């Protein structure tokens, strides 16, 4: 029986990147039936819910984040009947289901966009998007100087029905992803219908893509730094992101969710992908009448340094938790280099410090007050696949820029489940079936069956941490208190007697407090916290 309590405040949610989780049909692409088959594994791990990446009908120019129909399932992943079976199975196991919703942009194959192309300038159909006349002779220059997040101009010119070059449309990601115009009433009304469609099918909430987006400056003026978004791969253009009008949208969506909660007492969750400069601005999105939570990416981007970790944690606890929400911690996701690689400092003949640091960071995250999100494969200690050949890369960033810098295919390689060779149990197809991205041979070392059998694996660290997190009253929703520590060590107390400590250095360091060790990210001699290790203690009072 799912609790009616405010479950989301300290929940641990597992991000399922559907196309890379488990393939039930043998076509090399993961699907909803595969997710359903993997639910017992996730229940055993101990997560409270799952977040599904987009599975809607889509031409897949950006792996489903270019949505052509928000109220159906792409045949690549199954159908609505399979989705309903997945929700029913998850409910039976006590696992919540969140959907990824994409309100900033759609697919260029969405019926409303194809209608806009046919309707012509000044039409109501074009008002649903950002169409504008070009500048310069014959309107041959874009309406402003903005650049897209994934490289290149943020505008594409269309050919009108009479064959002449016409207006331009705005796309802050790729030309296949035109931005919605949320100032046109039809757009917010359509998304409210979309929310209700999925809530009526039993979902427990939504992860909101680009939640600081939606609204653009009404005059679409030039930017002082037009390439900032492309250069940083972040939403930093203040004319296109984090506009004040967006908060009214989240207030309305919160009202819709609370309407459903009032019917059955089962609280629905809104968690936003909010990329803003400071924790204080982040906090504006999680005020009591807006989003329940928003991902706090500062921990993910912090360097492996105790001062940096303490700073971002302190700011989050002060500004975000101060709103009455809880912080939503994350170390990995489908857009970022995996921690094992990101934290690594390889040396000749060594895999580097990445795995030890990733284990320590995981234990630290799970000890923090609030919610935590785990990206699939994180619990296996998967590294980033950094040597994919150019001819298999699918990330639109690579297609747009020709550069491999910060592309995302490496963290999206399908999971290894079993066996010694690809496809490692990922696909159930005939012998020789190939996953949609190639798996390296070394994935055999990280296969799920091997991880479950090895009590020293990443999987057991995550499983033990999740089970202790749910069993210990000191953990979860609450506060923390920083402790004095030796240099290079970060430690905080939860409640009166539970301590989490991390040694960021490389030399053995005495444990910061005497007590009973509960869990460590690596074997710890009595009274010692080795370098790049985290541990939980019940301290002697």
N, C-alpha and C positions, 0 to 999 in steps of 0.2 A: 504494500500500500504506500503510495507516494505521500510524503508529509505535506500538510497544508501550510506549514510554517514558511517563513521567508527563506526558503532553501538556498537561494542564489547568493546570499551574503557571504558564505564561506564555501561555496561549491567548488569542486574540481571538475572542469569540463574538458573533454578530449576532442580535439579538432580532427575530424575525419575528412581528408582530402579524397573524395569519393573515387575518382578515377585511378587512384594509386593505392587504395586500401586492400580490396580483394575482388577478384574477377570471378563471377559465377557462370559466365557464358562462354568463355574461351576466346573472346575477341581481343584480349590483351588490355582491356580497359576495365577498371573497377566499376562496380555498379551497386545499386541499392540492395539487391539480394545478397551481394557479398557483404555489405555492411550488416545486414540482418544476421548472416552466418557468423560474423565476428562479434556479435553482442555478448555471448558468454565469456569470451576472452576479455572484453572490456569490463564486464561485471566482476570478473575475477581480479582484474587489476585494481578495481575499487573506485572508479570514477563515478561521479554523480549524474553526468549527462554527456551528450555528444553534440557537437556543432557540425552540421553537414555543409560542405562547400556546395556551390550552385550545381544543381542537377536539372535545371529547367531547359526547355528547348532552346538551342543556341547553335550558331555556326562554329562555335569553339575557337574564335580568333584569339580570345583571351581565356581559354579553358572554362567557359561558362559564365564569366563575368561580363559577357556581352549577351544579354538575355533577350530572346525573341518572343517569349511567352512566359509571363510570370506565374501562370496558374496551371502548369502541366509539367510532365516529366519528359525529358528527352529520351527517345527510344534507346539511345546509347546506354542509358542508366536503368531503364525499366519502364514502368508506367505508374499511374496513380494507384492502381490496385496493389502493386508491390510496395509503394510508399506507405499505404495504409497498413499493410502487413508489418512493415518495419516499425511503425509507431506502436502498433498493438504489441509486438514482441518486446519493444523497449519498455513499454508501460508495465508489462508483466514482470520484467526484471527490476523495475524501480529505477530505470535510466531515463532521464529527461532528454527531449529532442529539440534542438534549436536549428532553425534554418538560416542560411545566409541570404540576405535580401540586398538588392543592388539598386538603390533609389537615385543615385547621381546620374546614371547613364544607362542606356539600353543597347541593343544590337541595331546595327544599320538595317537588319532584316526584320525588325519589329514592324508590325502592320502600320502603326501610327507614323513611323518614319518613312516607310515607302509611300504612304498616303501624302505625307508632307512634300516629298519630292515631286509627286505628280500634281499637287494642288497649286504650286507656284507661289511667288512672292505675295506677301500681305494676307495670306489665307489663315483661317483659324487653325488648320492642320499644322502650318509652320510655326504658329505661336506656341505650340507645345514644346518646341526646341529653341535653340538660339540660332536663328537665321539672320543674316545681316548683309547689307550691300558692302562690296569691297571698296577699297580706297584707290586713289590714283586713276590714271587714264583707263577708261573702260572697266573700272572696278577690279583691276587685275591684281591688286595687293590685298592681303587679309585685312579684315576690319580693325584689328589691333595687333600688337606685337607679342602676344602671349605665346609661350611654347608649351607643348604637351609634356606630361609627366614622363612618358615613355620615349621622348625625343621628337624633334621636328616641330613644325608649326602646330598650333592648337586649332587651326582652321583648315577646312577643305572646301574647295569650290565645286559647285554642282553644275551639271549641264541641264538647262531647262528643257521643257517639253518641245520647244521649237528648235532645239539643237544648239542654241547659243550659250556661251558661258554665262552663268547666272550668279546667284547669291552664294555666300559661304555659310557653313554651319560649324559650330563649336564642338570640339571633342578634347577634353582635358587628358585623355589617355591615348586612344588610337582612333583613326578615321572610322573604324568599324564600331565605335562606341560613342555615338552622339549624346551630348549632355541634355538632360531634360531641363525645361524651363519651369521651375517651381512657382513662378509668379503667375502662371496661367492656371486658373482654378481646376481645370480638368485633370491636371497631373496629380495634385494631392488627393483629389477624390478617387482617382484610379488606384492609387496606392493604398488608400483605406480599404477599398474592396479587396485588394490583394491580401492585405493582412487578415481580413476576416475569412477569406477563402481558406487559408492555411490554419488559422485558429479553429475554424469549424472542423478541420480534419484532425485536431487534437495536438497540435504542436505546443511546446512549452515556451516558445519565445523566438526571438530573432537576433542574430548577429548582423549589424547594419554596416555594410560596406561604405567607406568614405563618408562617415557620419558628420564630418565637419564641412562637407561639400554642399551640394544642392543649389545654393544661391550664388549668383555672380553679381558684381556691381551692376546696377541697372543701366548705366551708360556704357559699359564695356570699354573703359578707357585704356590707354597704353599703361604698361607697367614700368616702373623705374628699374626693375631687374627682371626682364622677360624670361630669361633662361633659368631662373632660380629653381623652379620645380624640376626641370630636366637635370640640372646640375646636382641637386641634392637628392633626387628621387623621393621627394617629400612634398606635401601640399603646403607650400610656404607663401605663395602669391596671395596677398591679402585681398586682392580684387576678385579672386575666384574661390577662396576657401574661408571658412570660419567667419562667415557673414552673420550679423546678429539675427537676421530673419529666420535662420535655421532652427532656433530654439522653439519657435512656435510650432514647428512640425513635430518636434519630439514631445511637446506638451500634448498635442493631439493624439499621437501614437500611444502615449502613456495612458490617456483617457480610454482609448480603445482596449488596451490590455486590462485595465482595471475593470472595465465593463465585464469582460470574460471572467476575471477573477471573482467578481461579485456573484456570478452565477453558481460557481461550484467550490469556491475557496481555494482553487489551485492557482497560485500566482504565476503569471506569465512574465517573462524577462525580456528586456530590451538592453542589449550590450552593444556599444558603438565602437567602431574603429575610428578613434579620434586622434588625429595627429595635429597637435598644436604646440606652440613654443614652450609653454610653462605649465607646471602642475596647477597653478592658479587658474589659468584659462581652461585647462582640462576639467577642473572642478565645476565650471559653469554648466557642463553638459550633464552632470549627475545631481543636479539640484532635485529636491523631493518631488517635483512635478514633471521632471524630464526623464532622461534615460536612467534605468536602474544602475547601470555600471558602464564603464568605458575602459578599453584596454589601456594600461599604463605602459607605454613602450620605453620609458626612460631606463627601466631596469635592463631591458633587452639590449639597449644601445650603450649601457655603461661599460667602460673598460674594466678589465680585471684588476681592481684596485679597491682596497677597503674604504678609502675616503670617498671615492666616487659612489660606491654602493650605499654607504651610509647617507650621503647627501640626497640621493634620489629617493631612498626609502623615507627619510625624514620629511622631505617636501611632500611626498605623496600622503603620508600619514597626517600631516598638518592641513594640507589644502583639500585633499579629496575626501578623506575620512571625516573631515570637519563638516562636510555637507550633510552627513547622515547616511551616505552611501558607504560602500567598502571599496578598497582598492582592488583592481583586477590585474593581477600579476601575470606576466608572460615572459618566457625566455626564448621561445621558438615559434615560428609559424610558417605558412606556405610562401611567404615573401622574403624570408631572411635566411642567411647562412646558418646552418645548424651549429649549436653551441660547441659540440665536440671539435669542429673545425675552427669556429670563430675564436675560441679561447686558446687555440693551440699555438705553441711555439716550437715547431719541429726542430730537432737537432739530428745530425747524421746518425743513422742507425737507431733512431728512436721515433716513435709516433708523436712525441711531444707531450705537453702537459694538458692538452685539450680534454681528454677523457676524465682525468682526475678533477679538473676545474669544473667540467660540466656536471659531474656527480655532486660536487660540493655546492654548486649554484642551485641545483635542483632541491637539495635538502634545505638550503636557505629559503628558497621561494615557498616551499611547502610549510615552513614554519611561520611565515609572515601572516599578519591578520588580513582577512579578506578572502577573495576568490582567486583561483589559479587556473590557467588554461595550459594544457599539454598538447603539443602537436604530434601527430602520429609518427612513430619511429623514434621519438625523443626517449621513450621508455626503453628502447633497445640500445640506446647509445649510438644511433646511426650517425656517421659522419656525412658531410656534404660530398656529393660526387662531383669532383672538380674537373674531370678529364673527359666529359662527354664530347664526342666529335661534333663539329659544326653542323654536319648534315642531319643530325637527329634533334638539334635544339628546336624548341617550339615556342620559347618565350617571345612575345611581341617586342620586347625591349631589344632583343638581338636582331629581329627582323627590321626594326625601325632604325637602329643605330649602327649595326654591324659590329658592335662591341660586346665582348663577353663580360664586361665589368658589371657586377651586381645583377646578373641574370639569375632567374629563379628556378631553372630546371633542376639544378643540383640537389635541391631539398625536396623535390617532387617525384623522385624515382620511386617506382612501386616497392611496397614493403616485401621483405623476405620472410616467409612463414616457415619453410621447412626445406630440407634437402641440401645438396652440395653444389647444385648448379642452377643457373637461371632456367625457369622462372621462379624457383624457390617456393613453389606452392602458391604463388600469387594468382596464377590462372589455372583453371581446370580444363583448359582446352586440350586438343590432341598434342602428342609429343612434338615439340618444335614450336609450339605457340610462343609468340614473342610479346613481352610487355610493351606498352606504348612508349616507354623510355627504357633503354637498356640498363640492366642491373650489372654492376661489376662483380667479378668472381669473388672478391673478398666479402660480399654480402653474406656468404655462407657462415662467416664468423658471428653474424648478428641475427641469424634466423630466430624466429620466435620459439621454435621447439628447443633450440639450444639454450636460449635465454631462460626459459622456464626451468630447464633441468639444472642450471648452474646457479646456486644460491648466492654467488658473488657478482652476478650480472647486474647491469643497469635495471633490468626489469624487476628484480627482487628489491632493489633499493627503492624504486618508485612504489611498488606494491606495499612494502613494509611502511614507507612513509605515509601513504594514503590511508592505510588501516590504522596506524597510530594517530594520524590527524583526526580521523573520525571517532577514535576511542578516547582521546585525551581532552578533558574539558578545558584545559588551558589554551588549546589551539582553536583556530577558527576565527569567528567574529570577535574583535576586541582590540586591545592596544598592545604596545610593546614598550619596554624600557631598556635603553642602552646601558651596557655595563662597561666599566673600565677594563681595558685589556692591554696586553703587551703590544708593541708595534707590529703591524702586519696582521693583526687578529681583529675580527669584528664579532661582537657577541651582544645578544639581547635576551631579555627575560620575557616570558609569556606567563602571566599570572604570577604567583608567588614563588614557584619552584621549578618551572621548566625553562631551560636555557638552550638556545641555539648559538653555536660558535663556529666561525669559519676562519681557518688559517690561510690567508692569501699568499703567504711566503713559501719558501722552499726548505726552510730549516725546521726541525722539530721544535715545538713550543709547548710549554706546560699548559694543561687545560686551564681555562680562565676561572673555573670554580670547581671545588671538590664536589663529588656527587656520584650518582649512578648513571652510567651511560645507557641510553636507550637505543640509539641508532647512529651509525657513522657511515660516511660515504666511502670510507676505506678502513681497513683494519687499523685500530689505534692501540698502541701499547698503553698499559695503565698509567693514567696521569699525564698523557702526552697527546697533543693534537698535531699530527704531522702536517707538513706543508701541503697546500691545495686539498685540504680535507675539511669537511663540515661534520658536526656531530650534535646530537641532542642529549641533554642531561636532565635528570631530576636532581637538583642540587640539594646538598645537606643543609638543613636550616638550623 
